[in-house]
Every structure is written in C-alpha cells, then in structure tokens.
Amino acid sequence: MGNVKAICISEKKGTTKVPVDACRFATEHGIEGDAHAGPWHRQVSLLAHESIERMRAVFPAIEDGAFAENVVVEDVDLAALGIGDRLRLGRGVELEVTQIGKECHHGCVIREKTGDCIMPREGIFCRVVSGGELRCGDTVELAATTTDVR
C-alpha cells in the first residue's frame, strides 16, 4: 500500500501546480479548483514520488507540482497500471486510469524550467469514479484491475 505525498492544483492549464494540504475530488469532474477538472478523460494526473526524486538528483530545486501533476504518490508502481485499472485514495476517492503518458505540448513551461518533463513518459491520467476528500498522507491502493472491472 502506498501513500499520498503531495496534492497540487493550478488555476490555469500548462503551468506548474501549487501544493495544498487537502482537496475535494468531484465525481466525473476532477479536483475542485484545478484547471484540468471537467468532463473529459484527464481529470486528474498522478506521478510517482520516486520519479520526481530522480529528477531532484539533477535539479534539486524541483518542487512538487513542477510537472503539473495533481497527486504525487509513494510506493505505488504506476508503471504497472493499465488503462481501466482503478486506484482507491484515502477513504473513498476512486480513480480509473484513462491514459498513460502524454505528448508534451510545444513551449512546455515545465520542460523549460527543469530541462526535462517526465509527465509524458511517467504520468498517469485518470477520471474520478468516486469523489471525496483527500489529504496528504492518505493511503493509495489498487482497487481493481481491468480484469476485475470487465
């Protein structure tokens, strides 16, 4: 079982996000107050703490939210997840993986600041199946795999 290391939000897309202690996930919408929330398949993004730490070895000043990730998780093998897999965060938030990685857009602010953007290779994007409150330190566990939900 993993845990939530950081939660980050931003008011505008294409920018770094700012860490917050807690937030509310709205079902089929995303994180309240975040620019990526809405009726689409990339409502929430996740990135592994371990991936960010590898980048910090080269760029020590990188802060949580620098890659525009919403949730930083620790001890969760995001690379092992597939489309349709579900994660349970905290006491009720459930996310379904809808996309793995993404194309980095031209003029990426994150790439300009860090020299590399790991989100296109290591980011996981999800929709909110079940909303609720989430706090830093909450648990993260696999709720279902694609074979369970079909």
C-alpha positions in Angstrom: 0.0 0.0 0.0 1.3 3.4 -0.9 0.5 6.9 0.2 -0.2 10.4 -1.0 3.0 12.5 -0.7 1.6 15.7 -2.3 -1.6 17.2 -3.8 -1.2 20.0 -6.3 -3.6 22.3 -8.1 -3.4 25.2 -10.5 -5.9 27.8 -11.9 -4.5 27.6 -15.5 -3.5 24.7 -17.7 0.1 24.4 -18.9 1.6 25.8 -15.7 3.2 24.3 -12.6 0.8 23.5 -9.8 0.9 24.6 -6.2 0.9 22.1 -3.3 -2.1 22.1 -0.9 -2.7 20.0 2.2 -6.1 18.7 1.2 -8.7 18.9 -1.6 -12.0 17.6 -2.7 -12.5 15.3 -5.7 -15.8 15.6 -7.5 -17.2 12.5 -9.2 -16.7 12.7 -13.0 -15.2 16.1 -12.7 -11.8 16.2 -11.0 -10.2 18.2 -8.2 -12.3 21.2 -7.3 -10.4 24.4 -8.1 -8.0 22.7 -10.6 -7.7 23.8 -14.2 -7.8 20.2 -15.5 -11.1 19.4 -13.9 -14.0 18.9 -16.3 -15.9 16.5 -18.4 -13.0 14.7 -20.1 -10.7 11.7 -19.6 -7.7 13.6 -18.0 -9.4 15.0 -14.9 -6.5 14.1 -12.5 -2.8 13.3 -13.1 -0.6 11.2 -10.9 3.2 11.0 -10.8 5.4 8.8 -8.6 7.4 10.4 -5.9 10.3 8.2 -6.9 10.3 9.7 -10.4 10.4 13.2 -9.0 13.3 12.2 -6.7 15.3 11.0 -9.7 14.8 14.5 -11.3 15.7 16.2 -8.0 19.1 14.4 -8.1 19.8 16.5 -11.2 17.7 19.6 -10.3 17.5 19.8 -6.5 15.1 22.9 -6.6 12.2 21.0 -8.2 9.1 21.2 -6.1 6.0 19.1 -6.0 3.7 20.4 -8.8 6.6 21.3 -11.1 5.4 18.7 -13.7 1.8 19.9 -13.4 0.9 16.7 -11.6 -2.1 16.7 -9.3 -1.2 13.8 -7.0 2.3 12.6 -6.0 2.2 9.0 -4.8 4.9 7.0 -3.0 5.3 3.2 -3.1 2.8 2.7 -5.9 4.0 1.1 -9.1 2.3 3.4 -11.6 4.2 1.8 -14.5 2.4 -1.5 -13.8 -1.0 0.1 -14.2 -3.1 -0.3 -17.4 -6.0 1.6 -18.9 -9.1 0.8 -16.9 -7.3 -0.1 -13.6 -8.6 1.7 -10.6 -6.9 3.2 -7.6 -8.5 4.0 -4.2 -7.1 7.0 -2.4 -7.9 7.9 1.2 -11.3 6.8 2.4 -13.4 7.0 -0.7 -11.8 8.6 -3.8 -11.6 6.2 -6.6 -9.8 6.9 -9.9 -9.8 5.0 -13.2 -6.7 5.1 -15.4 -7.7 6.6 -18.8 -4.3 7.4 -20.3 -0.7 6.6 -19.7 1.8 9.4 -20.6 1.0 12.2 -23.0 2.5 14.3 -25.7 4.4 17.3 -24.3 3.0 20.4 -25.9 5.1 23.0 -27.7 6.6 25.6 -25.4 6.2 23.4 -22.3 6.9 25.6 -19.3 7.9 22.6 -17.2 10.5 21.4 -19.7 11.9 24.9 -19.9 12.3 25.1 -16.1 13.6 21.6 -15.5 15.3 20.6 -18.7 13.0 17.6 -19.0 9.4 16.8 -18.5 8.8 13.3 -17.1 5.0 13.6 -17.3 4.8 12.5 -21.0 6.7 9.2 -20.1 5.7 8.5 -16.5 2.4 10.4 -15.8 -0.8 8.6 -15.3 -4.1 10.3 -16.1 -7.5 9.4 -14.6 -11.1 10.2 -14.3 -12.8 10.4 -10.9 -15.2 7.4 -10.5 -16.0 8.3 -6.9 -15.3 11.7 -5.3 -14.4 12.7 -1.7 -11.8 14.4 0.4 -8.1 13.6 0.1 -5.3 14.7 2.4 -1.5 14.4 2.2 -0.5 11.1 3.9 -3.7 9.3 2.9 -3.3 5.7 1.6 -3.3 4.6 -2.0 -4.1 1.1 -3.1 -5.1 -0.8 -6.2 -8.9 -1.1 -6.1 -9.4 -3.1 -9.3 -7.6 -4.2 -12.4 -9.1 -4.3 -15.9 -9.9 -8.0 -15.4 -11.8 -7.1 -12.2 -14.0 -4.4 -13.8 -15.0 -6.0 -17.0 
